[in-house]
Structures are given as structure tokens and as C-alpha cells.
Amino acid sequence: MNQLQMVDLGNQYQKIKSEINQSIQQVLDTTSFINGEAVKRFEEELEAYLAVKYVIPCANGTDALQIALMALDLKPGDEVIVPAFTYVATAEVIALLGLVPVMIDVYDDDFNISVEEIKQAIGPKTKAIVPVHLFGQCAHLEAIMKIANEHGIAVIEDNAQAIGSDYYWSNGTKSKSGAIAHIGCTSFFPSKNLGCYGDGGAIFTNDDQLAQKITMIANHGQSKRYYHDVVGVNSRLDSIQAAVLSIKLKHLDEYASARVAAADYYDQAFNNINSIITPFRNKHSSHVFHQYTLRITDGRRDALKEYLDLKKIPCAIYYPVPLYEQKAFVAYRGQVTHLPITDQLCKEVISLPMHTELNPSLQNIIISEVLNFIN
């Protein structure tokens, strides 16, 4: 039972130990710990992988979102549309910058931000939309970008949970998530699909001017050393983390395939259970399964969580409280008193272990306990 973990980074490391250790050792040998060659190399590798013009590494995913917003020159009171069913960081940085997070509902199948609700939420103060690619698959970007371009609104992809996923356009082409909107952001937190061994993040764009400004903001607003053109922050990815990420990037597609295989195995066990809804797969996106999230529809989600905890089966609820009901955002909820789908999801979702080292033997233990409770 002690092998069961929500994310098994230890066994993942063991498989690439020699590659990781060698890459870290190179940084130690050069002693170039900040903005070293390892960082530049990782930038270029990730640019090539995403087919994006610019990758600007930073200290973490929250910083990535904040810097992206700072680069848009928004004014206090400007509104930014976000889903109400997501991690707090997405809205947190908006409020920190004196902007107004407008929290709206999501779809009940893929849990991503609703295009129809975006249309209803746009007003004269709307300056940006932050779709979150939740749990591993893309939001409806083609429609979102069309709306944004019609209204002159910027779009920032929160790609912390879906890096490596593909977006399929209606014309038959595809793009990597994070490289589609005006700006993309990601986190390299260790548990992410592409995670380092500490904190890290990055910002993506194909816009020359935005890239220049983002780079300056992330480095104290400097155009060159000691020349500060804008008010910025100090947010950088260190060389050791970049060295780790360079190795793990080579395995990212392999990791995604392992996650998909694990998700398919779960699906086979749960697909025909009346009170369980298994994860939906969009036609417009591949799914890289940052999380494997079930919906428990008979009102017993919390009881299932307690049962699995008792049986020492790892599980988690992402997210138990809608953003608009968090105490920190009471001042921003406006007239919103009920977002029906978000509210329902917060009562029903539960995530099971999902990582690259899962195998049927481990999954059978998890599945058995879930079914024991359900039945």
C-alpha cells in the first residue's frame, strides 16, 4: 500500500537518474547558477517543442501569470474574465494588480471556461480573458480567440495543467497548448506534467514587443543592466531547475502516453457505474491527464473521500470551493450568487492518483476500493 501516491516522482526519477544527475553536474561544474547556459538551452528546446517564438522562464507559474498581465499595461479597475472553477492563482494575480477578476461558469463535461458565458461577461471594462486548460486538456480556444479578436481583448492561456497537449483547429491543423493565445503561461511545480525539482515557470508568446516587455518585467524592468525602463519584478528560473527540465522535456510525450494509458485503464473500470462520470475527452484537444477526475453524482463524494482516506488510498478534491465564494474574493463577486455548473462540480469531483509510474497492479488496488464503496 505504501507504493500508492498521488504523484510518484521518486520512481520517475530513478528511471532517468543518470541523465538528471549528469545534467545537474554540468551546472555545478560551470557554477553558472543564474541565467546560465542551461537556462538558455532549455528556452530554445521548449521553443522548438511548442513551436513558439519566445519562451521566457521565470520563478513559478503564479509569477508567469502576473508578469503576463503586467505586460498588457492594464489599468486599475480593468476587468479580466476567468473561470470560477480553478486554482486560486489565476484570479489572485488579477486582484493583486488592482484589476477585477470576473468569475464565470464552466462546461459540465470538460470543466473548462464556457464560451457562452464569456460572451455574456464582456463589458466596456473587459481587457483580458484567462482560459485555464484544466486537468490536462485545452479550453475552447478557437472560439475564445475569435471573440477576443472581435472585441480587442487579450487572451492569456493558463497552461499549468496541460503542457504537451495538442489543440486541433477546425481546419485540420494543430498547435501546442500555451502557444496559441497572445500569451501563454505554465508552471514547472514538481507535480506538473513537466515539473522541475523546485519552483519554476515560463511565459510564451509569438509577439516580438510582448516578449521584449515580458523579459524586462521579469528582470527588474531592465532593458540592459542597471537601466530600468519599467517597474518590474525579480523572477527567474535557476540553472539547476533548467537542467532538470531539459531532460524531462525529452520524455514529456512519453509521460503523456503513460498517463493516457492509466486513464484508459481507470475508464474501463468505471465507465458503466451509474453514479460515476469518467473524464470527458474533447474533440478539439488531446488530453494529457494532469489529473484523473471523476464526478460522483449520488451525493456521496465526501463520504468516498473519507473512505479512501481511511483505506490509505490517495485522492484529492480539486476544488471544493468556487473562487467567487472564497473569502478573499467576496469584494469581486458582484451580482454573482450562483454558478450552477461550478457549484455542482465542487460537490462532485474527486481526483485519483495519476502519474507516469502507475500500472494496472497499483490501479487495481485503487479501483477495488472505489468500487467497494460505490457498490
C-alpha positions in Angstrom: 0.0 0.0 0.0 2.9 2.4 0.6 3.6 2.5 -3.1 0.3 4.3 -3.7 0.9 8.0 -4.2 -1.0 10.8 -6.0 2.2 11.6 -7.9 5.2 9.2 -7.8 8.3 11.4 -8.5 10.7 9.0 -6.9 10.3 6.2 -9.3 10.1 8.6 -12.2 13.5 10.0 -11.1 15.1 6.5 -10.8 14.3 5.8 -14.5 16.2 9.0 -15.6 18.6 9.3 -12.7 21.8 9.1 -14.8 20.5 11.7 -17.2 19.3 14.1 -14.5 22.5 13.7 -12.4 24.7 14.4 -15.4 22.7 17.4 -16.4 22.9 18.9 -12.8 26.6 18.1 -12.5 27.3 20.2 -15.6 25.7 23.2 -13.9 27.7 22.5 -10.8 30.9 22.3 -12.8 30.3 25.6 -14.5 29.0 27.3 -11.3 26.7 29.4 -13.6 23.7 29.1 -11.3 21.6 32.0 -12.5 20.9 32.7 -16.2 23.4 30.2 -17.2 23.8 28.2 -20.4 21.4 25.5 -19.0 18.6 28.1 -18.9 19.3 29.3 -22.5 19.4 25.8 -23.7 16.1 24.9 -22.1 14.4 28.1 -23.5 15.5 27.0 -27.0 14.4 23.4 -26.5 11.0 24.4 -25.2 10.5 27.0 -28.0 11.2 24.2 -30.6 8.8 21.8 -28.8 6.0 24.3 -28.6 6.7 25.8 -32.0 6.5 29.2 -30.3 8.8 32.2 -31.0 9.7 33.1 -27.4 9.9 31.2 -24.1 10.7 33.5 -21.1 11.4 31.4 -18.0 10.5 32.7 -14.6 10.4 31.6 -10.9 7.0 30.0 -10.8 3.6 29.7 -12.5 1.9 32.4 -10.4 4.7 34.8 -11.4 4.2 33.9 -15.0 0.5 34.9 -14.8 1.3 38.1 -13.0 4.1 39.1 -15.4 1.9 38.3 -18.4 -0.8 40.7 -17.1 1.7 43.4 -16.3 2.9 43.2 -19.9 -0.6 44.2 -21.1 -0.5 47.7 -19.5 -3.9 47.2 -17.9 -5.2 49.9 -15.6 -6.7 49.5 -12.1 -10.4 48.6 -12.4 -9.9 46.8 -15.7 -11.7 43.5 -15.8 -10.3 40.1 -16.6 -12.5 37.1 -17.2 -11.6 33.9 -15.5 -13.3 30.6 -14.8 -14.7 30.2 -11.3 -13.7 26.5 -11.2 -9.9 26.7 -11.0 -6.9 27.1 -8.7 -6.8 30.4 -6.8 -3.6 31.7 -8.5 -5.4 32.5 -11.7 -7.6 35.1 -10.0 -5.2 36.0 -7.3 -2.7 37.8 -9.5 -5.5 39.8 -11.1 -6.6 41.2 -7.8 -3.0 41.8 -6.7 -2.6 44.1 -9.7 -5.7 46.1 -8.8 -7.7 44.5 -11.6 -11.1 42.9 -11.3 -11.5 39.2 -11.7 -14.8 38.4 -13.4 -15.5 34.8 -12.4 -17.8 32.9 -14.7 -19.1 29.4 -15.2 -17.6 26.4 -17.0 -18.8 23.5 -19.1 -20.0 20.4 -17.2 -18.2 18.0 -19.5 -14.6 19.2 -19.7 -14.8 21.7 -16.8 -13.2 24.4 -18.9 -14.4 28.0 -19.2 -17.7 28.5 -21.1 -17.6 30.4 -24.4 -21.2 31.4 -24.0 -20.6 32.8 -20.5 -17.6 34.7 -21.9 -19.8 36.4 -24.4 -22.3 37.4 -21.6 -19.5 38.7 -19.3 -17.8 41.0 -21.8 -18.3 44.7 -21.0 -16.7 48.0 -21.6 -14.0 47.4 -18.9 -13.1 43.9 -20.2 -9.5 43.8 -21.2 -8.4 40.2 -21.0 -9.6 36.6 -20.7 -7.6 33.9 -18.9 -8.8 30.4 -20.0 -7.4 27.6 -17.9 -6.7 24.3 -19.6 -8.0 22.4 -16.7 -6.8 18.9 -15.6 -4.9 18.3 -18.9 -7.0 19.4 -21.9 -7.5 22.7 -23.7 -10.3 25.1 -23.4 -12.2 26.1 -26.5 -9.5 28.3 -27.8 -10.6 28.8 -31.4 -14.0 30.3 -30.3 -12.3 32.2 -27.5 -9.7 33.8 -29.8 -12.4 34.7 -32.3 -14.4 36.5 -29.6 -11.3 38.2 -28.2 -10.1 39.5 -31.6 -13.6 40.8 -32.3 -13.5 42.9 -29.1 -9.8 43.8 -29.0 -9.3 41.7 -25.8 -6.1 39.9 -24.9 -6.0 36.2 -24.1 -3.6 34.6 -21.7 -3.6 30.8 -21.6 -3.1 29.3 -18.2 -1.4 26.1 -19.3 0.0 24.9 -16.0 -2.0 21.7 -16.2 -1.9 20.9 -19.9 1.6 21.4 -21.2 2.2 18.9 -24.0 -1.4 18.8 -25.1 -2.4 19.5 -28.7 -5.2 21.8 -29.9 -7.0 20.7 -33.0 -8.3 23.6 -35.2 -11.4 23.3 -37.3 -9.2 23.5 -40.5 -7.4 20.3 -39.6 -4.2 21.8 -38.3 -3.0 21.6 -34.7 -1.0 23.7 -32.2 0.6 23.0 -28.9 -1.3 24.4 -25.9 0.2 27.5 -24.4 1.5 28.7 -27.8 -1.9 29.8 -29.3 -3.1 32.9 -27.4 -1.4 36.3 -27.2 0.5 35.0 -24.1 0.8 31.5 -22.6 1.9 30.7 -19.0 2.9 27.5 -17.3 4.2 26.2 -14.0 7.1 23.7 -13.5 6.0 22.8 -10.0 7.3 19.3 -9.3 3.9 17.5 -9.6 3.2 19.1 -13.0 3.4 17.0 -16.2 6.7 18.9 -16.9 7.9 19.5 -13.5 11.3 20.5 -12.1 12.8 19.7 -8.6 11.8 23.0 -7.1 9.9 26.0 -8.3 9.8 27.3 -11.8 7.6 28.7 -14.6 7.6 30.2 -18.0 5.8 32.6 -20.3 5.3 32.0 -24.0 4.5 34.4 -26.9 4.9 34.9 -30.6 4.7 38.7 -30.3 8.1 40.5 -30.5 7.0 43.5 -28.5 5.3 41.5 -25.8 8.4 39.2 -25.5 10.6 42.2 -25.0 8.4 43.7 -22.3 7.9 40.3 -20.5 11.6 39.8 -20.5 12.2 43.2 -19.0 9.4 42.9 -16.4 10.8 39.5 -15.2 14.2 41.1 -14.7 13.5 44.2 -12.6 12.3 46.1 -15.7 15.8 46.2 -17.2 16.4 46.8 -20.9 20.1 46.4 -20.1 21.9 46.1 -16.8 21.1 49.0 -14.4 18.8 50.6 -17.0 15.2 50.1 -15.8 12.6 51.1 -18.4 9.5 49.8 -16.5 8.7 48.7 -13.0 9.4 45.0 -12.9 9.9 42.1 -10.6 12.7 39.6 -9.9 11.5 36.3 -11.2 13.9 33.8 -12.8 14.4 30.1 -13.4 17.6 28.9 -11.9 20.1 26.9 -13.9 19.7 23.6 -11.9 16.0 23.6 -12.5 16.5 24.3 -16.2 19.0 21.4 -16.4 16.3 19.1 -14.9 13.6 20.4 -17.2 15.8 19.9 -20.3 16.0 16.2 -19.5 12.3 15.8 -18.6 11.2 17.7 -21.7 12.7 14.9 -23.8 10.4 12.4 -22.0 7.3 14.6 -22.0 5.4 12.9 -24.8 6.3 9.5 -23.3 5.0 10.7 -20.0 1.7 11.9 -21.6 1.3 8.4 -23.2 1.7 6.7 -19.9 -0.9 9.0 -18.3 -3.4 8.3 -21.1 -2.9 4.6 -20.7 -3.5 4.9 -17.0 -6.7 7.0 -17.6 -7.9 4.4 -20.2 -7.5 1.7 -17.6 -9.4 3.6 -15.0 -12.2 4.3 -17.6 -12.6 0.6 -18.3 -13.3 0.0 -14.6 -15.7 3.0 -14.0 -17.4 3.6 -17.3 -20.6 1.5 -16.5 -21.1 2.7 -12.9 -24.3 4.8 -12.7 -23.0 7.2 -10.0 -19.6 7.8 -11.6 -18.9 10.1 -14.6 -15.4 9.5 -16.0 -13.3 12.3 -17.6 -14.6 13.6 -20.9 -12.3 13.9 -23.9 -12.7 16.9 -26.1 -12.6 16.6 -29.9 -10.6 19.8 -30.1 -7.9 18.8 -27.7 -5.7 15.9 -26.7 -5.8 15.1 -23.0 -2.5 14.7 -21.1 -4.3 13.9 -17.8 -2.6 16.1 -15.2 -5.4 14.9 -13.1 -7.8 12.0 -13.4 -11.0 13.4 -12.1 -14.3 11.6 -11.5 -17.7 13.0 -10.8 -19.6 11.2 -8.1 -23.2 12.1 -8.8 -25.1 10.4 -5.9 -24.2 12.9 -3.2 -21.6 10.6 -1.7 -18.4 12.3 -2.9 -17.3 13.5 0.5 -18.1 10.1 2.0 -16.0 8.4 -0.7 -13.1 10.8 0.2 -13.4 9.8 3.9 -13.5 6.1 2.9 -10.4 6.3 0.7 -8.5 8.3 3.3 -9.4 5.5 5.8 -8.1 2.9 3.4 -5.0 5.0 2.7 -5.8 5.4 -0.9 -4.5 8.8 -2.1 -7.1 11.1 -3.5 -7.8 14.8 -3.7 -10.7 17.3 -4.3 -9.8 20.0 -6.9 -11.6 22.3 -6.0 -14.0 22.2 -3.0 -15.0 25.9 -3.0 -15.7 28.1 -6.1 -13.5 31.1 -6.5 -16.4 33.5 -6.1 -17.2 32.0 -2.7 -13.7 32.3 -1.3 -13.4 34.9 1.4 -10.5 36.6 -0.5 -12.8 37.3 -3.4 -16.0 38.4 -1.7 -15.4 42.0 -2.9 -15.2 40.8 -6.5 -18.3 38.6 -6.7 -20.6 41.5 -7.7 -24.1 40.1 -8.5 -22.9 36.5 -8.8 -24.7 34.4 -6.2 -24.8 31.1 -8.0 -22.9 29.5 -10.9 -24.8 26.2 -11.3 -22.2 24.1 -13.0 -19.2 25.3 -10.9 -21.3 24.8 -7.7 -22.2 21.3 -8.8 -18.7 20.3 -9.7 -17.3 21.5 -6.4 -19.7 19.0 -4.8 -18.9 16.1 -7.1 -15.3 16.0 -8.3 -12.7 13.7 -6.8 -9.2 13.0 -8.4 -7.5 9.6 -8.1 -3.7 9.0 -8.4 -2.4 9.9 -11.8 1.3 9.8 -12.7 3.8 8.3 -15.1 4.6 5.3 -12.9 1.1 3.9 -12.5 0.5 0.3 -13.6 -2.5 -2.0 -13.6 -1.4 -3.7 -10.4 -1.4 -0.4 -8.4 -4.6 0.8 -10.2 -6.4 -2.4 -9.3 -6.0 -1.6 -5.6 -7.4 1.9 -6.1 -10.2 0.7 -8.3 -11.2 -2.1 -6.0 -11.7 0.3 -3.0 -13.6 2.8 -5.1 -16.0 0.1 -6.3 -16.2 -1.4 -2.8 -17.6 1.9 -1.6 -19.8 2.6 -4.6 -21.4 -0.8 -4.5 
